[in-house]
Amino acid sequence: MNSRSLGATRVFAWPTATVAVMGAVAAVRILHRRHLAEVAEEDRTQVENELAAEHELLSGGLPRAVEIDVVDEIIEPGHTRTAIAAAISAAPQRRGNHGNIPL
């Protein structure tokens, strides 16, 4: 729920994190709506799931986010506190205006 574009110095993710604007099935319902409209109602769920699996492979998920530097590091949940403490101590010491990120 954060990114460099919102001002983050470091971005961590747990192994189970989802990095996407929306879920794969929701994306497929928008991107392939015409194709899905042509599919029989009883087969639609299966086709949605197949297209969602393909979409996840193309979008790359968490490994792709690390590859393109959207996420700095994948950490185990038990190491979260240590990783955050290390990031804070390694961050440059700045003085000045430090507001909250826009939410």
CORVENQUI-V668172 format. One line per field, one symbol per residue. ss: DSSP state (h for helix, s for strand, l for the rest). psi: psi as a letter, one per 20 degrees, with the letter a starting at -180 (. if undefined). burial: 1 if it has 24 or more other ideal C-beta (glycine too) atoms within 12 Angstrom, else 0. Layout:
ss=???
psi=???
burial=???
This chain:
ss=lllhhhlllllssslllllllllhhhhhhhhlhhhhhhllhhhhhhhhhhhhhhhhhhhlhhhhhhhlllllssslhhhhhhhhhhhhhhlllllllllllll
psi=krrhijjqgqoqqqhjqpnqhrqgggghhghkhgghhiqqghiggggghghgggghgghhbghhhghjkhpgqpqqhijgggggghhghiqqoqqbonrqqp.
burial=0000000001111000101000011001100000010000000000110011001000101100100001111110000000000000000000000000000
